[in-house]
Amino acid sequence: MSRIVTKSTSTIFFLQLLETIVKDSSEVLEEHLPRIKESLDYLSFLSLTTAVHLMGAVKDVAKLNRSFRDSLILILRKALFSK
């Protein structure tokens, strides 16, 4: 996740990989959700393209996991009012 925050040139590839993992093996991701939530805390610092890809990558997790969805909503609200 640090590559996403550091604006690496390969960010989009990592996000596409995350999206594929979420779609194909969302149950495997359960133990890694805290790390994904942590990366969402940096959402407001990401470029628009990266943020859109990150949101697209985790949308299926948000549909399936209520706790994750609640955390995502809280993070988005904080980002909305911090600018």
C-alpha angles and dihedrals in degrees: 000000000000089000089060092054095044092057094238117184089242094055095110091053092053091049092049089051090050090050091051092049091049092050097043103033111016092151090061090056094063093092091049098049094102090059092049090049088052091055090051089061087071093052095111091054095054126094115260093252093050093046092051091050092047092051090048091050094054100037093098091051089052090053093052104035117057095192091052091047091051091050091048092051091050092050092049092050091051091049091049094055098037095070 
